[in-house]
Amino acid sequence: MKVRWSKTAVIELEEIFLYISERNEAAARAIVARIERVCTQLEQFPFTGVATSEDETRMLPIVRYPFSIFYAVDEGLDEVVILHVRHTARKKPATDDPVAG
């Protein structure tokens, strides 16, 4: 499967980088790289994450960092859509249409 990032997820990842880089740019790069690596692994293991209460949405925590990836698997299109990248202290993301996001 291929991994596709929604516009929302791209913006959230950029915001994470900008926020952390104000304090420590090397740490920001390391965290973003880890998030991207985990998302790449979803190409081979798309059902690794835990099913959530939202239809078709799965959640995968980022080990070592307080972030979670919210994503959907579209077997028909053979793709994983990254919907959100969230700090675990933030509230649950609003429901997004994985195609429009």
C-alpha positions as CSV (number, residue, x, y, z in Angstrom):
1,M,0.0,0.0,0.0
2,K,1.1,3.6,-0.5
3,V,0.9,6.2,2.2
4,R,-0.8,9.5,1.4
5,W,-0.9,12.5,3.8
6,S,-4.0,14.6,4.1
7,K,-3.5,18.4,3.9
8,T,-4.5,18.6,7.6
9,A,-1.9,16.0,8.6
10,V,0.8,17.9,6.7
11,I,-0.1,21.2,8.4
12,E,-0.1,19.5,11.8
13,L,3.3,18.0,11.2
14,E,4.7,21.4,10.1
15,E,3.2,23.0,13.2
16,I,4.8,20.3,15.4
17,F,8.2,21.0,13.8
18,L,7.9,24.8,14.1
19,Y,6.8,24.6,17.8
20,I,9.6,22.3,18.9
21,S,12.2,23.9,16.7
22,E,11.8,27.2,18.5
23,R,13.2,25.4,21.5
24,N,15.4,22.7,20.0
25,E,15.8,22.4,16.2
26,A,17.7,19.1,16.4
27,A,14.9,17.6,18.6
28,A,12.3,18.8,16.1
29,R,14.0,17.2,13.2
30,A,14.4,13.9,15.2
31,I,10.7,13.8,16.1
32,V,9.5,14.6,12.6
33,A,11.8,12.0,11.2
34,R,10.5,9.4,13.6
35,I,6.9,10.2,12.8
36,E,7.6,9.9,9.0
37,R,9.4,6.6,9.5
38,V,6.4,5.2,11.4
39,C,4.1,6.3,8.7
40,T,6.3,4.7,6.1
41,Q,6.0,1.4,7.9
42,L,2.3,1.5,7.4
43,E,2.9,0.7,3.8
44,Q,3.7,-2.8,4.8
45,F,1.7,-3.1,8.0
46,P,-1.4,-0.9,7.5
47,F,-3.4,-2.5,10.3
48,T,-0.8,-2.1,13.0
49,G,-2.8,0.7,14.7
50,V,-5.7,0.3,17.0
51,A,-9.2,0.8,15.7
52,T,-10.9,3.9,17.1
53,S,-14.5,4.7,17.7
54,E,-14.6,6.6,14.4
55,D,-15.5,4.5,11.4
56,E,-12.5,3.3,9.5
57,T,-10.0,5.4,11.6
58,R,-7.0,3.8,13.3
59,M,-4.6,5.2,15.8
60,L,-0.9,4.5,16.2
61,P,1.2,5.9,19.0
62,I,4.7,7.1,18.3
63,V,7.0,5.3,20.7
64,R,9.3,7.5,22.7
65,Y,7.4,10.7,21.8
66,P,3.9,11.9,23.0
67,F,2.3,11.9,19.6
68,S,-0.2,9.7,17.8
69,I,-1.0,9.2,14.2
70,F,-4.7,8.9,13.1
71,Y,-5.1,7.2,9.8
72,A,-7.5,5.3,7.5
73,V,-6.9,2.3,5.3
74,D,-8.5,2.3,1.9
75,E,-8.1,-1.2,0.6
76,G,-9.9,-0.4,-2.6
77,L,-7.4,2.3,-3.5
78,D,-4.5,0.3,-1.9
79,E,-3.5,3.3,0.3
80,V,-3.2,4.5,3.9
81,V,-4.3,8.0,4.4
82,I,-2.7,9.9,7.3
83,L,-5.5,12.0,8.7
84,H,-3.9,13.6,11.8
85,V,-0.7,13.8,13.8
86,R,-1.5,14.9,17.3
87,H,0.2,15.4,20.6
88,T,-1.4,13.0,23.1
89,A,-2.4,15.8,25.4
90,R,-4.6,17.4,22.8
91,K,-8.3,16.7,22.5
92,K,-9.5,14.1,20.0
93,P,-9.5,15.4,16.4
94,A,-12.7,16.3,14.7
95,T,-14.0,13.7,12.2
96,D,-12.4,14.3,8.8
97,D,-13.3,13.0,5.4
98,P,-10.1,11.0,4.5
99,V,-10.4,12.0,0.9
100,A,-11.0,15.7,1.4
101,G,-8.6,16.1,4.3
